[in-house]
Amino acid sequence: MTLHVRQLVKHFGGVQAVKGVSFEVNPGECVALIGPNGAGKSTTFACIAGQHSLTHGEVRWAGQRIDRLQPAQRQRLGVARTFQVAQTFEALTVLQNLQLLQAVPRGLRSWNRLNTSAVDAALARLAQVGLQELAQADAMDLPYGAKKRLELAMALAGLPPQGPRLLLLDEPAAGLAAPERAELMALVKTLAHEGVAVLYTEHNMDAVFGVADRVLVLIDGLLAAQGTPQEVARDATVRDRYLGRGFLVEHAHD
């Protein structure tokens, strides 16, 4: 039930975006993938999520190689992702967004039956992310922080009800004010502690330090450092090339 990334290499023509990155993410872990612009973290994430094919290397999840599978096939194996800009069904209500995802695997014979499909399961998922009181609101009218939480609920709803689960979150805190970031990341950490394997990219350091169990730092397409937030915050290369020498190690404390 572990995500294994082995010697991941990705070239775009003559550009070597990722040069051989290896790491693991275990169930119950919340792991942040960070680095300066152009470091290769977005490309690494996209290769794992299925947006890009690999030039070399492999990605395995729960003992099975997934880097040659389509995103929908990965989802059936318990792999879900969110996007930097929240992706929801804007024309539907908040509740219908969840109902649609939970009904599709079983088949939806008629659009008119959507409102009566999987109501209890959808409401339970909304309660998990604190959106139950907005169930009948139109998704397009949600504040952006609530839309991010809805997208997270949708990712979870699209996964099989049993078996290992891997969440790939692309800058989950992007566009959120500090209080909203803290709220969302607390929810992400709770999911990890419930047994979900979580890998996320992020630019906001307050959504990394104090949240992630481990931090992976990419620089120039290579894994420059990895470890606990405290270990990474003290790494000389990371401080010189990314965080800055003035970064306070105390920021990495839980």
SULTA-V378121 format. One record per residue. N is the residue number from 0. RES is the residue in one small letter. PHI is phi in whole degrees, -180 to 180 (* if undefined). PSI is psi in degrees with one decimal (none if undefined). OMEGA is omega in degrees with one decimal (none if undefined). Layout:
N,RES,PHI,PSI,OMEGA / N,RES,PHI,PSI,OMEGA
//
This chain:
0,m,*,21.4,-178.2 / 1,t,-105,143.4,171.4 / 2,l,-83,122.5,177.5 / 3,h,-115,119.1,173.6 / 4,v,-109,121.0,-173.1 / 5,r,-124,115.1,174.6 / 6,q,47,50.0,-179.0 / 7,l,-71,123.9,178.9 / 8,v,-127,134.6,175.9 / 9,k,-139,121.7,176.4 / 10,h,-112,142.4,170.5 / 11,f,-117,94.3,-172.8 / 12,g,64,-123.4,179.1 / 13,g,-89,1.0,-178.9 / 14,v,-91,122.1,177.8 / 15,q,-94,91.1,-175.0 / 16,a,-74,-40.7,178.5 / 17,v,-131,131.8,-166.1 / 18,k,-115,20.2,178.8 / 19,g,119,74.3,-174.7 / 20,v,-109,132.7,179.1 / 21,s,-132,134.6,173.8 / 22,f,-167,173.5,178.6 / 23,e,-132,152.4,171.0 / 24,v,-131,123.4,-175.8 / 25,n,-98,155.6,173.7 / 26,p,-55,137.9,-179.2 / 27,g,86,-0.6,179.8 / 28,e,-104,143.6,172.8 / 29,c,-115,108.3,-171.6 / 30,v,-117,127.3,179.8 / 31,a,-99,137.1,176.1 / 32,l,-112,112.7,-173.8 / 33,i,-129,173.1,178.1 / 34,g,156,163.9,179.7 / 35,p,-67,165.6,176.7 / 36,n,-57,135.8,-179.2 / 37,g,83,6.7,-177.3 / 38,a,-77,-19.3,-178.7 / 39,g,105,3.2,-176.4 / 40,k,-69,-40.5,178.9 / 41,s,-66,-36.8,177.9 / 42,t,-68,-43.0,177.0 / 43,t,-59,-47.1,179.6 / 44,f,-60,-44.6,-178.4 / 45,a,-65,-33.3,176.8 / 46,c,-67,-41.0,179.8 / 47,i,-68,-38.9,-177.4 / 48,a,-78,-16.6,177.1 / 49,g,103,5.9,177.1 / 50,q,-75,-34.3,179.6 / 51,h,-119,145.2,170.2 / 52,s,-81,157.0,179.2 / 53,l,-87,144.4,170.6 / 54,t,-78,-43.9,174.5 / 55,h,-147,165.5,176.1 / 56,g,97,-171.3,179.9 / 57,e,-155,157.0,175.9 / 58,v,-127,125.1,179.4 / 59,r,-122,141.4,176.8 / 60,w,-134,127.9,178.8 / 61,a,53,38.1,175.6 / 62,g,85,-0.5,-176.5 / 63,q,-120,137.8,176.4 / 64,r,-72,126.7,-175.4 / 65,i,-118,-5.3,-173.4 / 66,d,-70,-12.1,176.6 / 67,r,-102,5.6,-178.4 / 68,l,-96,151.3,173.8 / 69,q,-72,156.1,179.8 / 70,p,-53,-39.0,179.6 / 71,a,-64,-35.4,176.9 / 72,q,-69,-37.4,177.4 / 73,r,-65,-38.5,180.0 / 74,q,-61,-39.5,179.4 / 75,r,-66,-18.8,176.9 / 76,l,-93,4.5,176.3 / 77,g,99,20.8,-179.4 / 78,v,-111,122.1,178.6 / 79,a,-130,157.5,-179.4 / 80,r,-141,157.9,168.8 / 81,t,-119,173.3,-174.4 / 82,f,-119,160.5,-179.9 / 83,q,-59,-42.7,173.0 / 84,v,-102,120.3,-172.3 / 85,a,-54,133.2,179.8 / 86,q,-111,111.7,177.4 / 87,t,-135,169.1,175.2 / 88,f,-87,97.8,-169.9 / 89,e,-64,-29.5,-175.6 / 90,a,-81,-6.6,-177.9 / 91,l,-104,163.3,172.3 / 92,t,-74,168.1,177.6 / 93,v,-58,-46.3,-179.8 / 94,l,-64,-43.1,-178.5 / 95,q,-63,-32.3,175.7 / 96,n,-56,-43.7,179.9 / 97,l,-75,-40.2,179.8 / 98,q,-60,-41.5,-178.0 / 99,l,-62,-46.5,-178.1 / 100,l,-66,-36.6,-177.8 / 101,q,-80,-21.1,-179.6 / 102,a,-88,-31.3,-173.6 / 103,v,-56,-44.7,-179.5 / 104,p,-60,-27.6,-179.8 / 105,r,-91,-13.0,-178.8 / 106,g,95,132.3,179.4 / 107,l,-119,106.9,-172.6 / 108,r,-71,-31.9,-176.7 / 109,s,-143,136.5,177.9 / 110,w,-58,-33.4,-177.6 / 111,n,-66,-15.5,-179.4 / 112,r,-89,-2.8,-176.7 / 113,l,-59,-42.6,-175.4 / 114,n,-65,-19.6,179.7 / 115,t,-106,5.8,-175.3 / 116,s,-93,128.1,170.8 / 117,a,51,41.2,-175.4 / 118,v,-63,-49.8,-176.2 / 119,d,-63,-42.5,-179.5 / 120,a,-65,-40.0,179.6 / 121,a,-66,-42.6,178.8 / 122,l,-65,-37.9,178.3 / 123,a,-64,-39.4,178.8 / 124,r,-68,-39.2,177.3 / 125,l,-65,-37.7,177.6 / 126,a,-63,-34.4,-179.2 / 127,q,-61,-32.7,-179.0 / 128,v,-107,9.7,175.2 / 129,g,76,29.2,-177.5 / 130,l,-116,12.0,-174.4 / 131,q,-61,-31.8,-178.7 / 132,e,-75,-12.4,178.3 / 133,l,-106,18.2,-173.7 / 134,a,-57,-37.8,-175.9 / 135,q,-94,1.8,177.3 / 136,a,-74,151.5,174.4 / 137,d,-73,136.8,-178.2 / 138,a,-59,-34.7,-177.7 / 139,m,-65,-21.2,-176.3 / 140,d,-94,-1.2,-177.2 / 141,l,-69,142.6,166.5 / 142,p,-59,154.6,-171.7 / 143,y,-63,-35.2,178.4 / 144,g,-62,-40.7,178.0 / 145,a,-68,-34.5,178.8 / 146,k,-66,-36.7,176.0 / 147,k,-63,-40.8,178.8 / 148,r,-68,-36.2,176.4 / 149,l,-64,-43.2,179.0 / 150,e,-61,-39.1,177.3 / 151,l,-64,-43.2,177.0 / 152,a,-62,-38.2,178.6 / 153,m,-66,-40.1,177.8 / 154,a,-61,-43.0,179.6 / 155,l,-68,-39.1,-178.0 / 156,a,-66,-27.0,-178.8 / 157,g,-80,-5.2,-177.9 / 158,l,-89,155.1,175.2 / 159,p,-59,146.1,-177.0 / 160,p,-67,-23.4,-179.4 / 161,q,-122,156.5,174.0 / 162,g,101,-178.7,-177.8 / 163,p,-68,147.4,-179.1 / 164,r,-132,134.3,177.9 / 165,l,-126,124.5,176.7 / 166,l,-107,125.1,176.1 / 167,l,-110,111.4,-173.1 / 168,l,-113,117.1,-177.9 / 169,d,-92,102.0,-178.4 / 170,e,47,64.3,-176.2 / 171,p,-61,-25.6,-177.4 / 172,a,-96,3.2,-177.7 / 173,a,-61,132.6,176.4 / 174,g,82,2.8,-177.6 / 175,l,-103,145.4,172.6 / 176,a,-71,161.9,-174.2 / 177,a,-53,-46.5,179.5 / 178,p,-63,-37.9,178.3 / 179,e,-68,-38.4,176.7 / 180,r,-60,-46.4,-178.7 / 181,a,-62,-40.7,-179.7 / 182,e,-66,-46.4,-178.5 / 183,l,-66,-43.3,-177.6 / 184,m,-69,-30.4,173.5 / 185,a,-64,-38.0,177.1 / 186,l,-66,-42.5,178.7 / 187,v,-61,-43.6,-179.2 / 188,k,-65,-36.5,176.6 / 189,t,-62,-42.3,178.2 / 190,l,-60,-42.1,178.9 / 191,a,-63,-43.4,-178.4 / 192,h,-69,-15.2,174.9 / 193,e,-88,2.5,174.3 / 194,g,113,-2.7,178.0 / 195,v,-80,138.9,171.6 / 196,a,-85,126.9,-176.0 / 197,v,-124,126.6,171.6 / 198,l,-124,126.8,-179.4 / 199,y,-140,148.2,172.0 / 200,t,-98,152.4,-177.7 / 201,e,-165,145.3,173.9 / 202,h,-103,-26.3,-179.8 / 203,n,-79,113.7,-174.2 / 204,m,-69,-24.0,176.3 / 205,d,-73,-15.0,174.8 / 206,a,-93,2.2,178.4 / 207,v,-111,-61.6,-177.2 / 208,f,-77,129.8,-174.1 / 209,g,90,-6.5,179.0 / 210,v,-117,-53.8,-175.4 / 211,a,-71,143.4,171.2 / 212,d,-77,-36.8,176.1 / 213,r,-138,154.5,179.4 / 214,v,-127,133.8,174.9 / 215,l,-111,129.7,-178.0 / 216,v,-116,118.5,175.3 / 217,l,-98,135.2,174.2 / 218,i,-140,126.2,179.8 / 219,d,55,39.4,175.6 / 220,g,77,7.4,-179.4 / 221,l,-126,153.5,176.2 / 222,l,-78,104.3,-174.5 / 223,a,-83,-28.9,-178.9 / 224,a,-162,153.5,172.4 / 225,q,-155,153.0,-179.5 / 226,g,154,-165.3,176.6 / 227,t,-67,161.3,176.8 / 228,p,-54,-38.7,-179.7 / 229,q,-65,-41.7,179.9 / 230,e,-65,-43.8,-178.8 / 231,v,-67,-39.8,-179.3 / 232,a,-64,-23.6,-179.5 / 233,r,-94,-7.5,-176.3 / 234,d,-69,126.3,-174.5 / 235,a,-62,-42.0,-179.3 / 236,t,-65,-42.8,-179.8 / 237,v,-64,-41.2,179.5 / 238,r,-67,-40.8,-178.7 / 239,d,-72,-38.4,-171.1 / 240,r,-97,-16.0,-173.2 / 241,y,-141,-63.1,-172.3 / 242,l,-73,-29.7,-174.7 / 243,g,95,146.2,-176.8 / 244,r,-68,-21.6,-179.9 / 245,g,-84,-1.8,179.8 / 246,f,-62,130.1,-176.9 / 247,l,-83,124.6,178.5 / 248,v,-59,-28.8,-179.5 / 249,e,-60,-24.3,177.7 / 250,h,-64,-19.2,-178.7 / 251,a,-90,-1.1,-179.2 / 252,h,-78,149.0,175.8 / 253,d,-72,none,none
//
